[in-house]
Amino acid sequence: MNFLKFIIKNPFRRKNSAILSLVGIAIGIIVIVALGGITNGLTNSFENSLHAGGADF
């Protein structure tokens, strides 16, 4: 049995499952990128508020 052929054909046999898996992976990637952006924004905001108050670190 050719496993590459099996790997390529299998997702198309169960289309709903394949679509849900891809949507889940996409949502996970979007959440990770969004949390990274939020973390950077909060860090910059915290540093700006410290510098505005006259604190040096």
mmCIF entry with sequence, helices, sheets and N, C-alpha, C, O atoms, coordinates in Angstrom:
data_MODEL
# 
_entry.id   MODEL 
# 
_entity.id                         1 
_entity.type                       polymer 
_entity.pdbx_number_of_molecules   1 
# 
_entity_poly.entity_id                      1 
_entity_poly.type                           'polypeptide(L)' 
_entity_poly.nstd_linkage                   no 
_entity_poly.nstd_monomer                   no 
_entity_poly.pdbx_seq_one_letter_code       MNFLKFIIKNPFRRKNSAILSLVGIAIGIIVIVALGGITNGLTNSFENSLHAGGADF 
_entity_poly.pdbx_seq_one_letter_code_can   MNFLKFIIKNPFRRKNSAILSLVGIAIGIIVIVALGGITNGLTNSFENSLHAGGADF 
_entity_poly.pdbx_strand_id                 A 
# 
loop_
_entity_poly_seq.entity_id 
_entity_poly_seq.num 
_entity_poly_seq.mon_id 
_entity_poly_seq.hetero 
1 1  MET n 
1 2  ASN n 
1 3  PHE n 
1 4  LEU n 
1 5  LYS n 
1 6  PHE n 
1 7  ILE n 
1 8  ILE n 
1 9  LYS n 
1 10 ASN n 
1 11 PRO n 
1 12 PHE n 
1 13 ARG n 
1 14 ARG n 
1 15 LYS n 
1 16 ASN n 
1 17 SER n 
1 18 ALA n 
1 19 ILE n 
1 20 LEU n 
1 21 SER n 
1 22 LEU n 
1 23 VAL n 
1 24 GLY n 
1 25 ILE n 
1 26 ALA n 
1 27 ILE n 
1 28 GLY n 
1 29 ILE n 
1 30 ILE n 
1 31 VAL n 
1 32 ILE n 
1 33 VAL n 
1 34 ALA n 
1 35 LEU n 
1 36 GLY n 
1 37 GLY n 
1 38 ILE n 
1 39 THR n 
1 40 ASN n 
1 41 GLY n 
1 42 LEU n 
1 43 THR n 
1 44 ASN n 
1 45 SER n 
1 46 PHE n 
1 47 GLU n 
1 48 ASN n 
1 49 SER n 
1 50 LEU n 
1 51 HIS n 
1 52 ALA n 
1 53 GLY n 
1 54 GLY n 
1 55 ALA n 
1 56 ASP n 
1 57 PHE n 
# 
_struct_asym.id          A 
_struct_asym.entity_id   1 
# 
loop_
_struct_conf.conf_type_id 
_struct_conf.id 
_struct_conf.pdbx_PDB_helix_id 
_struct_conf.beg_label_comp_id 
_struct_conf.beg_label_asym_id 
_struct_conf.beg_label_seq_id 
_struct_conf.pdbx_beg_PDB_ins_code 
_struct_conf.end_label_comp_id 
_struct_conf.end_label_asym_id 
_struct_conf.end_label_seq_id 
_struct_conf.pdbx_end_PDB_ins_code 
_struct_conf.beg_auth_comp_id 
_struct_conf.beg_auth_asym_id 
_struct_conf.beg_auth_seq_id 
_struct_conf.end_auth_comp_id 
_struct_conf.end_auth_asym_id 
_struct_conf.end_auth_seq_id 
_struct_conf.pdbx_PDB_helix_class 
_struct_conf.details 
_struct_conf.pdbx_PDB_helix_length 
HELX_P HELX_P1 AA1 PHE A 3  ? ARG A 13 ? PHE A 3  ARG A 13 1 ? 11 
HELX_P HELX_P2 AA2 LYS A 15 ? ALA A 52 ? LYS A 15 ALA A 52 1 ? 38 
# 
_struct_conf_type.id          HELX_P 
_struct_conf_type.criteria    ? 
_struct_conf_type.reference   ? 
# 
loop_
_atom_site.group_PDB 
_atom_site.id 
_atom_site.type_symbol 
_atom_site.label_atom_id 
_atom_site.label_alt_id 
_atom_site.label_comp_id 
_atom_site.label_asym_id 
_atom_site.label_entity_id 
_atom_site.label_seq_id 
_atom_site.pdbx_PDB_ins_code 
_atom_site.Cartn_x 
_atom_site.Cartn_y 
_atom_site.Cartn_z 
_atom_site.occupancy 
_atom_site.B_iso_or_equiv 
_atom_site.pdbx_formal_charge 
_atom_site.auth_seq_id 
_atom_site.auth_comp_id 
_atom_site.auth_asym_id 
_atom_site.auth_atom_id 
_atom_site.pdbx_PDB_model_num 
ATOM 1   N N  . MET A 1 1  ? 0.847   -1.187 0.000  1.00 0.00 ? 1  MET A N  1 
ATOM 2   C CA . MET A 1 1  ? 0.000   0.000  0.000  1.00 0.00 ? 1  MET A CA 1 
ATOM 3   C C  . MET A 1 1  ? 0.889   1.245  0.000  1.00 0.00 ? 1  MET A C  1 
ATOM 4   O O  . MET A 1 1  ? 1.864   1.332  0.747  1.00 0.00 ? 1  MET A O  1 
ATOM 5   N N  . ASN A 1 2  ? 0.541   2.172  -0.826 1.00 0.00 ? 2  ASN A N  1 
ATOM 6   C CA . ASN A 1 2  ? 1.274   3.418  -0.913 1.00 0.00 ? 2  ASN A CA 1 
ATOM 7   C C  . ASN A 1 2  ? 0.725   4.386  0.138  1.00 0.00 ? 2  ASN A C  1 
ATOM 8   O O  . ASN A 1 2  ? -0.400  4.871  0.021  1.00 0.00 ? 2  ASN A O  1 
ATOM 9   N N  . PHE A 1 3  ? 1.539   4.660  1.172  1.00 0.00 ? 3  PHE A N  1 
ATOM 10  C CA . PHE A 1 3  ? 1.061   5.477  2.286  1.00 0.00 ? 3  PHE A CA 1 
ATOM 11  C C  . PHE A 1 3  ? 0.854   6.934  1.888  1.00 0.00 ? 3  PHE A C  1 
ATOM 12  O O  . PHE A 1 3  ? -0.035  7.596  2.424  1.00 0.00 ? 3  PHE A O  1 
ATOM 13  N N  . LEU A 1 4  ? 1.651   7.440  0.967  1.00 0.00 ? 4  LEU A N  1 
ATOM 14  C CA . LEU A 1 4  ? 1.472   8.822  0.527  1.00 0.00 ? 4  LEU A CA 1 
ATOM 15  C C  . LEU A 1 4  ? 0.110   8.992  -0.142 1.00 0.00 ? 4  LEU A C  1 
ATOM 16  O O  . LEU A 1 4  ? -0.571  9.991  0.088  1.00 0.00 ? 4  LEU A O  1 
ATOM 17  N N  . LYS A 1 5  ? -0.286  8.042  -0.953 1.00 0.00 ? 5  LYS A N  1 
ATOM 18  C CA . LYS A 1 5  ? -1.595  8.086  -1.602 1.00 0.00 ? 5  LYS A CA 1 
ATOM 19  C C  . LYS A 1 5  ? -2.710  8.022  -0.555 1.00 0.00 ? 5  LYS A C  1 
ATOM 20  O O  . LYS A 1 5  ? -3.716  8.720  -0.673 1.00 0.00 ? 5  LYS A O  1 
ATOM 21  N N  . PHE A 1 6  ? -2.530  7.193  0.455  1.00 0.00 ? 6  PHE A N  1 
ATOM 22  C CA . PHE A 1 6  ? -3.504  7.071  1.537  1.00 0.00 ? 6  PHE A CA 1 
ATOM 23  C C  . PHE A 1 6  ? -3.610  8.372  2.328  1.00 0.00 ? 6  PHE A C  1 
ATOM 24  O O  . PHE A 1 6  ? -4.710  8.800  2.678  1.00 0.00 ? 6  PHE A O  1 
ATOM 25  N N  . ILE A 1 7  ? -2.461  9.005  2.610  1.00 0.00 ? 7  ILE A N  1 
ATOM 26  C CA . ILE A 1 7  ? -2.454  10.251 3.377  1.00 0.00 ? 7  ILE A CA 1 
ATOM 27  C C  . ILE A 1 7  ? -3.165  11.360 2.607  1.00 0.00 ? 7  ILE A C  1 
ATOM 28  O O  . ILE A 1 7  ? -3.879  12.167 3.201  1.00 0.00 ? 7  ILE A O  1 
ATOM 29  N N  . ILE A 1 8  ? -2.978  11.403 1.311  1.00 0.00 ? 8  ILE A N  1 
ATOM 30  C CA . ILE A 1 8  ? -3.595  12.455 0.502  1.00 0.00 ? 8  ILE A CA 1 
ATOM 31  C C  . ILE A 1 8  ? -5.091  12.215 0.315  1.00 0.00 ? 8  ILE A C  1 
ATOM 32  O O  . ILE A 1 8  ? -5.863  13.174 0.316  1.00 0.00 ? 8  ILE A O  1 
ATOM 33  N N  . LYS A 1 9  ? -5.515  10.981 0.156  1.00 0.00 ? 9  LYS A N  1 
ATOM 34  C CA . LYS A 1 9  ? -6.928  10.687 -0.088 1.00 0.00 ? 9  LYS A CA 1 
ATOM 35  C C  . LYS A 1 9  ? -7.779  10.733 1.175  1.00 0.00 ? 9  LYS A C  1 
ATOM 36  O O  . LYS A 1 9  ? -8.958  11.080 1.108  1.00 0.00 ? 9  LYS A O  1 
ATOM 37  N N  . ASN A 1 10 ? -7.213  10.393 2.310  1.00 0.00 ? 10 ASN A N  1 
ATOM 38  C CA . ASN A 1 10 ? -8.001  10.232 3.527  1.00 0.00 ? 10 ASN A CA 1 
ATOM 39  C C  . ASN A 1 10 ? -8.757  11.491 3.955  1.00 0.00 ? 10 ASN A C  1 
ATOM 40  O O  . ASN A 1 10 ? -9.936  11.373 4.292  1.00 0.00 ? 10 ASN A O  1 
ATOM 41  N N  . PRO A 1 11 ? -8.162  12.687 3.965  1.00 0.00 ? 11 PRO A N  1 
ATOM 42  C CA . PRO A 1 11 ? -8.931  13.868 4.391  1.00 0.00 ? 11 PRO A CA 1 
ATOM 43  C C  . PRO A 1 11 ? -10.133 14.158 3.498  1.00 0.00 ? 11 PRO A C  1 
ATOM 44  O O  . PRO A 1 11 ? -11.125 14.718 3.964  1.00 0.00 ? 11 PRO A O  1 
ATOM 45  N N  . PHE A 1 12 ? -10.057 13.786 2.224  1.00 0.00 ? 12 PHE A N  1 
ATOM 46  C CA . PHE A 1 12 ? -11.168 14.079 1.323  1.00 0.00 ? 12 PHE A CA 1 
ATOM 47  C C  . PHE A 1 12 ? -12.323 13.089 1.486  1.00 0.00 ? 12 PHE A C  1 
ATOM 48  O O  . PHE A 1 12 ? -13.411 13.326 0.962  1.00 0.00 ? 12 PHE A O  1 
ATOM 49  N N  . ARG A 1 13 ? -12.109 12.005 2.190  1.00 0.00 ? 13 ARG A N  1 
ATOM 50  C CA . ARG A 1 13 ? -13.191 11.059 2.461  1.00 0.00 ? 13 ARG A CA 1 
ATOM 51  C C  . ARG A 1 13 ? -14.127 11.598 3.536  1.00 0.00 ? 13 ARG A C  1 
ATOM 52  O O  . ARG A 1 13 ? -15.337 11.380 3.480  1.00 0.00 ? 13 ARG A O  1 
ATOM 53  N N  . ARG A 1 14 ? -13.571 12.290 4.498  1.00 0.00 ? 14 ARG A N  1 
ATOM 54  C CA . ARG A 1 14 ? -14.362 12.881 5.582  1.00 0.00 ? 14 ARG A CA 1 
ATOM 55  C C  . ARG A 1 14 ? -14.170 14.394 5.538  1.00 0.00 ? 14 ARG A C  1 
ATOM 56  O O  . ARG A 1 14 ? -13.359 14.950 6.278  1.00 0.00 ? 14 ARG A O  1 
ATOM 57  N N  . LYS A 1 15 ? -14.919 15.043 4.670  1.00 0.00 ? 15 LYS A N  1 
ATOM 58  C CA . LYS A 1 15 ? -14.725 16.465 4.418  1.00 0.00 ? 15 LYS A CA 1 
ATOM 59  C C  . LYS A 1 15 ? -15.057 17.320 5.637  1.00 0.00 ? 15 LYS A C  1 
ATOM 60  O O  . LYS A 1 15 ? -14.355 18.289 5.925  1.00 0.00 ? 15 LYS A O  1 
ATOM 61  N N  . ASN A 1 16 ? -16.119 16.968 6.349  1.00 0.00 ? 16 ASN A N  1 
ATOM 62  C CA . ASN A 1 16 ? -16.504 17.755 7.518  1.00 0.00 ? 16 ASN A CA 1 
ATOM 63  C C  . ASN A 1 16 ? -15.408 17.728 8.569  1.00 0.00 ? 16 ASN A C  1 
ATOM 64  O O  . ASN A 1 16 ? -15.076 18.758 9.155  1.00 0.00 ? 16 ASN A O  1 
ATOM 65  N N  . SER A 1 17 ? -14.857 16.572 8.803  1.00 0.00 ? 17 SER A N  1 
ATOM 66  C CA . SER A 1 17 ? -13.788 16.445 9.790  1.00 0.00 ? 17 SER A CA 1 
ATOM 67  C C  . SER A 1 17 ? -12.552 17.216 9.363  1.00 0.00 ? 17 SER A C  1 
ATOM 68  O O  . SER A 1 17 ? -11.914 17.864 10.193 1.00 0.00 ? 17 SER A O  1 
ATOM 69  N N  . ALA A 1 18 ? -12.204 17.160 8.099  1.00 0.00 ? 18 ALA A N  1 
ATOM 70  C CA . ALA A 1 18 ? -11.029 17.878 7.600  1.00 0.00 ? 18 ALA A CA 1 
ATOM 71  C C  . ALA A 1 18 ? -11.230 19.390 7.716  1.00 0.00 ? 18 ALA A C  1 
ATOM 72  O O  . ALA A 1 18 ? -10.315 20.112 8.112  1.00 0.00 ? 18 ALA A O  1 
ATOM 73  N N  . ILE A 1 19 ? -12.413 19.859 7.375  1.00 0.00 ? 19 ILE A N  1 
ATOM 74  C CA . ILE A 1 19 ? -12.695 21.291 7.452  1.00 0.00 ? 19 ILE A CA 1 
ATOM 75  C C  . ILE A 1 19 ? -12.659 21.765 8.896  1.00 0.00 ? 19 ILE A C  1 
ATOM 76  O O  . ILE A 1 19 ? -12.089 22.818 9.183  1.00 0.00 ? 19 ILE A O  1 
ATOM 77  N N  . LEU A 1 20 ? -13.252 21.014 9.805  1.00 0.00 ? 20 LEU A N  1 
ATOM 78  C CA . LEU A 1 20 ? -13.238 21.392 11.214 1.00 0.00 ? 20 LEU A CA 1 
ATOM 79  C C  . LEU A 1 20 ? -11.822 21.394 11.779 1.00 0.00 ? 20 LEU A C  1 
ATOM 80  O O  . LEU A 1 20 ? -11.481 22.247 12.598 1.00 0.00 ? 20 LEU A O  1 
ATOM 81  N N  . SER A 1 21 ? -11.009 20.455 11.351 1.00 0.00 ? 21 SER A N  1 
ATOM 82  C CA . SER A 1 21 ? -9.615  20.425 11.801 1.00 0.00 ? 21 SER A CA 1 
ATOM 83  C C  . SER A 1 21 ? -8.856  21.649 11.318 1.00 0.00 ? 21 SER A C  1 
ATOM 84  O O  . SER A 1 21 ? -8.108  22.260 12.081 1.00 0.00 ? 21 SER A O  1 
ATOM 85  N N  . LEU A 1 22 ? -9.043  22.011 10.059 1.00 0.00 ? 22 LEU A N  1 
ATOM 86  C CA . LEU A 1 22 ? -8.369  23.194 9.528  1.00 0.00 ? 22 LEU A CA 1 
ATOM 87  C C  . LEU A 1 22 ? -8.843  24.476 10.204 1.00 0.00 ? 22 LEU A C  1 
ATOM 88  O O  . LEU A 1 22 ? -8.047  25.377 10.469 1.00 0.00 ? 22 LEU A O  1 
ATOM 89  N N  . VAL A 1 23 ? -10.138 24.555 10.479 1.00 0.00 ? 23 VAL A N  1 
ATOM 90  C CA . VAL A 1 23 ? -10.667 25.731 11.176 1.00 0.00 ? 23 VAL A CA 1 
ATOM 91  C C  . VAL A 1 23 ? -10.089 25.811 12.592 1.00 0.00 ? 23 VAL A C  1 
ATOM 92  O O  . VAL A 1 23 ? -9.737  26.895 13.057 1.00 0.00 ? 23 VAL A O  1 
ATOM 93  N N  . GLY A 1 24 ? -9.992  24.687 13.267 1.00 0.00 ? 24 GLY A N  1 
ATOM 94  C CA . GLY A 1 24 ? -9.423  24.668 14.611 1.00 0.00 ? 24 GLY A CA 1 
ATOM 95  C C  . GLY A 1 24 ? -7.965  25.086 14.624 1.00 0.00 ? 24 GLY A C  1 
ATOM 96  O O  . GLY A 1 24 ? -7.540  25.833 15.505 1.00 0.00 ? 24 GLY A O  1 
ATOM 97  N N  . ILE A 1 25 ? -7.204  24.615 13.665 1.00 0.00 ? 25 ILE A N  1 
ATOM 98  C CA . ILE A 1 25 ? -5.795  25.000 13.574 1.00 0.00 ? 25 ILE A CA 1 
ATOM 99  C C  . ILE A 1 25 ? -5.672  26.493 13.285 1.00 0.00 ? 25 ILE A C  1 
ATOM 100 O O  . ILE A 1 25 ? -4.828  27.170 13.872 1.00 0.00 ? 25 ILE A O  1 
ATOM 101 N N  . ALA A 1 26 ? -6.504  27.010 12.385 1.00 0.00 ? 26 ALA A N  1 
ATOM 102 C CA . ALA A 1 26 ? -6.470  28.434 12.051 1.00 0.00 ? 26 ALA A CA 1 
ATOM 103 C C  . ALA A 1 26 ? -6.822  29.292 13.263 1.00 0.00 ? 26 ALA A C  1 
ATOM 104 O O  . ALA A 1 26 ? -6.176  30.312 13.506 1.00 0.00 ? 26 ALA A O  1 
ATOM 105 N N  . ILE A 1 27 ? -7.828  28.894 14.017 1.00 0.00 ? 27 ILE A N  1 
ATOM 106 C CA . ILE A 1 27 ? -8.216  29.638 15.221 1.00 0.00 ? 27 ILE A CA 1 
ATOM 107 C C  . ILE A 1 27 ? -7.082  29.630 16.235 1.00 0.00 ? 27 ILE A C  1 
ATOM 108 O O  . ILE A 1 27 ? -6.803  30.653 16.860 1.00 0.00 ? 27 ILE A O  1 
ATOM 109 N N  . GLY A 1 28 ? -6.431  28.494 16.403 1.00 0.00 ? 28 GLY A N  1 
ATOM 110 C CA . GLY A 1 28 ? -5.305  28.409 17.331 1.00 0.00 ? 28 GLY A CA 1 
ATOM 111 C C  . GLY A 1 28 ? -4.172  29.337 16.941 1.00 0.00 ? 28 GLY A C  1 
ATOM 112 O O  . GLY A 1 28 ? -3.597  30.004 17.802 1.00 0.00 ? 28 GLY A O  1 
ATOM 113 N N  . ILE A 1 29 ? -3.841  29.393 15.663 1.00 0.00 ? 29 ILE A N  1 
ATOM 114 C CA . ILE A 1 29 ? -2.769  30.277 15.201 1.00 0.00 ? 29 ILE A CA 1 
ATOM 115 C C  . ILE A 1 29 ? -3.149  31.736 15.404 1.00 0.00 ? 29 ILE A C  1 
ATOM 116 O O  . ILE A 1 29 ? -2.320  32.541 15.830 1.00 0.00 ? 29 ILE A O  1 
ATOM 117 N N  . ILE A 1 30 ? -4.394  32.082 15.105 1.00 0.00 ? 30 ILE A N  1 
ATOM 118 C CA . ILE A 1 30 ? -4.862  33.457 15.274 1.00 0.00 ? 30 ILE A CA 1 
ATOM 119 C C  . ILE A 1 30 ? -4.796  33.870 16.741 1.00 0.00 ? 30 ILE A C  1 
ATOM 120 O O  . ILE A 1 30 ? -4.392  34.991 17.048 1.00 0.00 ? 30 ILE A O  1 
ATOM 121 N N  . VAL A 1 31 ? -5.185  32.983 17.643 1.00 0.00 ? 31 VAL A N  1 
ATOM 122 C CA . VAL A 1 31 ? -5.157  33.298 19.073 1.00 0.00 ? 31 VAL A CA 1 
ATOM 123 C C  . VAL A 1 31 ? -3.729  33.513 19.558 1.00 0.00 ? 31 VAL A C  1 
ATOM 124 O O  . VAL A 1 31 ? -3.469  34.441 20.324 1.00 0.00 ? 31 VAL A O  1 
ATOM 125 N N  . ILE A 1 32 ? -2.809  32.670 19.123 1.00 0.00 ? 32 ILE A N  1 
ATOM 126 C CA . ILE A 1 32 ? -1.418  32.820 19.544 1.00 0.00 ? 32 ILE A CA 1 
ATOM 127 C C  . ILE A 1 32 ? -0.832  34.142 19.057 1.00 0.00 ? 32 ILE A C  1 
ATOM 128 O O  . ILE A 1 32 ? -0.137  34.827 19.808 1.00 0.00 ? 32 ILE A O  1 
ATOM 129 N N  . VAL A 1 33 ? -1.108  34.502 17.806 1.00 0.00 ? 33 VAL A N  1 
ATOM 130 C CA . VAL A 1 33 ? -0.603  35.768 17.266 1.00 0.00 ? 33 VAL A CA 1 
ATOM 131 C C  . VAL A 1 33 ? -1.237  36.951 17.999 1.00 0.00 ? 33 VAL A C  1 
ATOM 132 O O  . VAL A 1 33 ? -0.546  37.920 18.316 1.00 0.00 ? 33 VAL A O  1 
ATOM 133 N N  . ALA A 1 34 ? -2.528  36.884 18.268 1.00 0.00 ? 34 ALA A N  1 
ATOM 134 C CA . ALA A 1 34 ? -3.217  37.974 18.966 1.00 0.00 ? 34 ALA A CA 1 
ATOM 135 C C  . ALA A 1 34 ? -2.686  38.136 20.385 1.00 0.00 ? 34 ALA A C  1 
ATOM 136 O O  . ALA A 1 34 ? -2.474  39.262 20.837 1.00 0.00 ? 34 ALA A O  1 
ATOM 137 N N  . LEU A 1 35 ? -2.470  37.044 21.086 1.00 0.00 ? 35 LEU A N  1 
ATOM 138 C CA . LEU A 1 35 ? -1.936  37.140 22.451 1.00 0.00 ? 35 LEU A CA 1 
ATOM 139 C C  . LEU A 1 35 ? -0.518  37.701 22.457 1.00 0.00 ? 35 LEU A C  1 
ATOM 140 O O  . LEU A 1 35 ? -0.149  38.435 23.373 1.00 0.00 ? 35 LEU A O  1 
ATOM 141 N N  . GLY A 1 36 ? 0.271   37.365 21.454 1.00 0.00 ? 36 GLY A N  1 
ATOM 142 C CA . GLY A 1 36 ? 1.608   37.950 21.348 1.00 0.00 ? 36 GLY A CA 1 
ATOM 143 C C  . GLY A 1 36 ? 1.539   39.452 21.155 1.00 0.00 ? 36 GLY A C  1 
ATOM 144 O O  . GLY A 1 36 ? 2.314   40.194 21.759 1.00 0.00 ? 36 GLY A O  1 
ATOM 145 N N  . GLY A 1 37 ? 0.626   39.903 20.325 1.00 0.00 ? 37 GLY A N  1 
ATOM 146 C CA . GLY A 1 37 ? 0.456   41.338 20.105 1.00 0.00 ? 37 GLY A CA 1 
ATOM 147 C C  . GLY A 1 37 ? -0.037  42.061 21.344 1.00 0.00 ? 37 GLY A C  1 
ATOM 148 O O  . GLY A 1 37 ? 0.429   43.156 21.656 1.00 0.00 ? 37 GLY A O  1 
ATOM 149 N N  . ILE A 1 38 ? -0.969  41.458 22.043 1.00 0.00 ? 38 ILE A N  1 
ATOM 150 C CA . ILE A 1 38 ? -1.487  42.054 23.279 1.00 0.00 ? 38 ILE A CA 1 
ATOM 151 C C  . ILE A 1 38 ? -0.382  42.145 24.329 1.00 0.00 ? 38 ILE A C  1 
ATOM 152 O O  . ILE A 1 38 ? -0.270  43.150 25.032 1.00 0.00 ? 38 ILE A O  1 
ATOM 153 N N  . THR A 1 39 ? 0.428   41.100 24.434 1.00 0.00 ? 39 THR A N  1 
ATOM 154 C CA . THR A 1 39 ? 1.523   41.098 25.401 1.00 0.00 ? 39 THR A CA 1 
ATOM 155 C C  . THR A 1 39 ? 2.527   42.196 25.084 1.00 0.00 ? 39 THR A C  1 
ATOM 156 O O  . THR A 1 39 ? 2.968   42.906 25.988 1.00 0.00 ? 39 THR A O  1 
ATOM 157 N N  . ASN A 1 40 ? 2.892   42.346 23.819 1.00 0.00 ? 40 ASN A N  1 
ATOM 158 C CA . ASN A 1 40 ? 3.822   43.416 23.436 1.00 0.00 ? 40 ASN A CA 1 
ATOM 159 C C  . ASN A 1 40 ? 3.232   44.791 23.716 1.00 0.00 ? 40 ASN A C  1 
ATOM 160 O O  . ASN A 1 40 ? 3.934   45.688 24.184 1.00 0.00 ? 40 ASN A O  1 
ATOM 161 N N  . GLY A 1 41 ? 1.961   44.955 23.435 1.00 0.00 ? 41 GLY A N  1 
ATOM 162 C CA . GLY A 1 41 ? 1.305   46.230 23.696 1.00 0.00 ? 41 GLY A CA 1 
ATOM 163 C C  . GLY A 1 41 ? 1.272   46.567 25.174 1.00 0.00 ? 41 GLY A C  1 
ATOM 164 O O  . GLY A 1 41 ? 1.525   47.709 25.559 1.00 0.00 ? 41 GLY A O  1 
ATOM 165 N N  . LEU A 1 42 ? 0.963   45.585 26.004 1.00 0.00 ? 42 LEU A N  1 
ATOM 166 C CA . LEU A 1 42 ? 0.932   45.827 27.447 1.00 0.00 ? 42 LEU A CA 1 
ATOM 167 C C  . LEU A 1 42 ? 2.321   46.132 27.982 1.00 0.00 ? 42 LEU A C  1 
ATOM 168 O O  . LEU A 1 42 ? 2.476   46.988 28.854 1.00 0.00 ? 42 LEU A O  1 
ATOM 169 N N  . THR A 1 43 ? 3.328   45.445 27.474 1.00 0.00 ? 43 THR A N  1 
ATOM 170 C CA . THR A 1 43 ? 4.704   45.707 27.903 1.00 0.00 ? 43 THR A CA 1 
ATOM 171 C C  . THR A 1 43 ? 5.128   47.124 27.538 1.00 0.00 ? 43 THR A C  1 
ATOM 172 O O  . THR A 1 43 ? 5.711   47.830 28.361 1.00 0.00 ? 43 THR A O  1 
ATOM 173 N N  . ASN A 1 44 ? 4.840   47.543 26.312 1.00 0.00 ? 44 ASN A N  1 
ATOM 174 C CA . ASN A 1 44 ? 5.181   48.905 25.890 1.00 0.00 ? 44 ASN A CA 1 
ATOM 175 C C  . ASN A 1 44 ? 4.433   49.945 26.702 1.00 0.00 ? 44 ASN A C  1 
ATOM 176 O O  . ASN A 1 44 ? 5.006   50.968 27.075 1.00 0.00 ? 44 ASN A O  1 
ATOM 177 N N  . SER A 1 45 ? 3.174   49.700 26.978 1.00 0.00 ? 45 SER A N  1 
ATOM 178 C CA . SER A 1 45 ? 2.375   50.630 27.768 1.00 0.00 ? 45 SER A CA 1 
ATOM 179 C C  . SER A 1 45 ? 2.928   50.753 29.182 1.00 0.00 ? 45 SER A C  1 
ATOM 180 O O  . SER A 1 45 ? 3.007   51.854 29.728 1.00 0.00 ? 45 SER A O  1 
ATOM 181 N N  . PHE A 1 46 ? 3.306   49.636 29.767 1.00 0.00 ? 46 PHE A N  1 
ATOM 182 C CA . PHE A 1 46 ? 3.862   49.645 31.121 1.00 0.00 ? 46 PHE A CA 1 
ATOM 183 C C  . PHE A 1 46 ? 5.181   50.406 31.156 1.00 0.00 ? 46 PHE A C  1 
ATOM 184 O O  . PHE A 1 46 ? 5.422   51.199 32.067 1.00 0.00 ? 46 PHE A O  1 
ATOM 185 N N  . GLU A 1 47 ? 6.035   50.166 30.165 1.00 0.00 ? 47 GLU A N  1 
ATOM 186 C CA . GLU A 1 47 ? 7.316   50.868 30.118 1.00 0.00 ? 47 GLU A CA 1 
ATOM 187 C C  . GLU A 1 47 ? 7.113   52.369 29.900 1.00 0.00 ? 47 GLU A C  1 
ATOM 188 O O  . GLU A 1 47 ? 7.812   53.180 30.508 1.00 0.00 ? 47 GLU A O  1 
ATOM 189 N N  . ASN A 1 48 ? 6.178   52.740 29.053 1.00 0.00 ? 48 ASN A N  1 
ATOM 190 C CA . ASN A 1 48 ? 5.901   54.170 28.822 1.00 0.00 ? 48 ASN A CA 1 
ATOM 191 C C  . ASN A 1 48 ? 5.381   54.833 30.073 1.00 0.00 ? 48 ASN A C  1 
ATOM 192 O O  . ASN A 1 48 ? 5.754   55.969 30.367 1.00 0.00 ? 48 ASN A O  1 
ATOM 193 N N  . SER A 1 49 ? 4.526   54.153 30.820 1.00 0.00 ? 49 SER A N  1 
ATOM 194 C CA . SER A 1 49 ? 3.999   54.765 32.047 1.00 0.00 ? 49 SER A CA 1 
ATOM 195 C C  . SER A 1 49 ? 5.089   54.886 33.112 1.00 0.00 ? 49 SER A C  1 
ATOM 196 O O  . SER A 1 49 ? 5.070   55.828 33.904 1.00 0.00 ? 49 SER A O  1 
ATOM 197 N N  . LEU A 1 50 ? 6.040   53.945 33.142 1.00 0.00 ? 50 LEU A N  1 
ATOM 198 C CA . LEU A 1 50 ? 7.149   54.058 34.086 1.00 0.00 ? 50 LEU A CA 1 
ATOM 199 C C  . LEU A 1 50 ? 8.052   55.232 33.716 1.00 0.00 ? 50 LEU A C  1 
ATOM 200 O O  . LEU A 1 50 ? 8.474   55.989 34.590 1.00 0.00 ? 50 LEU A O  1 
ATOM 201 N N  . HIS A 1 51 ? 8.351   55.389 32.429 1.00 0.00 ? 51 HIS A N  1 
ATOM 202 C CA . HIS A 1 51 ? 9.208   56.491 31.993 1.00 0.00 ? 51 HIS A CA 1 
ATOM 203 C C  . HIS A 1 51 ? 8.504   57.836 32.181 1.00 0.00 ? 51 HIS A C  1 
ATOM 204 O O  . HIS A 1 51 ? 9.160   58.834 32.481 1.00 0.00 ? 51 HIS A O  1 
ATOM 205 N N  . ALA A 1 52 ? 7.207   57.880 32.014 1.00 0.00 ? 52 ALA A N  1 
ATOM 206 C CA . ALA A 1 52 ? 6.462   59.129 32.188 1.00 0.00 ? 52 ALA A CA 1 
ATOM 207 C C  . ALA A 1 52 ? 6.457   59.552 33.652 1.00 0.00 ? 52 ALA A C  1 
ATOM 208 O O  . ALA A 1 52 ? 6.400   60.743 33.958 1.00 0.00 ? 52 ALA A O  1 
ATOM 209 N N  . GLY A 1 53 ? 6.517   58.580 34.551 1.00 0.00 ? 53 GLY A N  1 
ATOM 210 C CA . GLY A 1 53 ? 6.530   58.894 35.982 1.00 0.00 ? 53 GLY A CA 1 
ATOM 211 C C  . GLY A 1 53 ? 7.909   59.264 36.488 1.00 0.00 ? 53 GLY A C  1 
ATOM 212 O O  . GLY A 1 53 ? 8.057   59.634 37.653 1.00 0.00 ? 53 GLY A O  1 
ATOM 213 N N  . GLY A 1 54 ? 8.908   59.173 35.651 1.00 0.00 ? 54 GLY A N  1 
ATOM 214 C CA . GLY A 1 54 ? 10.268  59.563 36.056 1.00 0.00 ? 54 GLY A CA 1 
ATOM 215 C C  . GLY A 1 54 ? 11.083  58.386 36.571 1.00 0.00 ? 54 GLY A C  1 
ATOM 216 O O  . GLY A 1 54 ? 12.201  58.585 37.047 1.00 0.00 ? 54 GLY A O  1 
ATOM 217 N N  . ALA A 1 55 ? 10.563  57.174 36.493 1.00 0.00 ? 55 ALA A N  1 
ATOM 218 C CA . ALA A 1 55 ? 11.317  56.032 36.984 1.00 0.00 ? 55 ALA A CA 1 
ATOM 219 C C  . ALA A 1 55 ? 12.293  55.571 35.901 1.00 0.00 ? 55 ALA A C  1 
ATOM 220 O O  . ALA A 1 55 ? 11.963  55.574 34.715 1.00 0.00 ? 55 ALA A O  1 
ATOM 221 N N  . ASP A 1 56 ? 13.470  55.183 36.313 1.00 0.00 ? 56 ASP A N  1 
ATOM 222 C CA . ASP A 1 56 ? 14.467  54.643 35.389 1.00 0.00 ? 56 ASP A CA 1 
ATOM 223 C C  . ASP A 1 56 ? 14.833  53.257 35.833 1.00 0.00 ? 56 ASP A C  1 
ATOM 224 O O  . ASP A 1 56 ? 15.061  53.006 37.017 1.00 0.00 ? 56 ASP A O  1 
ATOM 225 N N  . PHE A 1 57 ? 14.889  52.348 34.869 1.00 0.00 ? 57 PHE A N  1 
ATOM 226 C CA . PHE A 1 57 ? 15.285  50.960 35.212 1.00 0.00 ? 57 PHE A CA 1 
ATOM 227 C C  . PHE A 1 57 ? 16.242  50.436 34.211 1.00 0.00 ? 57 PHE A C  1 
ATOM 228 O O  . PHE A 1 57 ? 16.689  49.295 34.322 1.00 0.00 ? 57 PHE A O  1 
# 
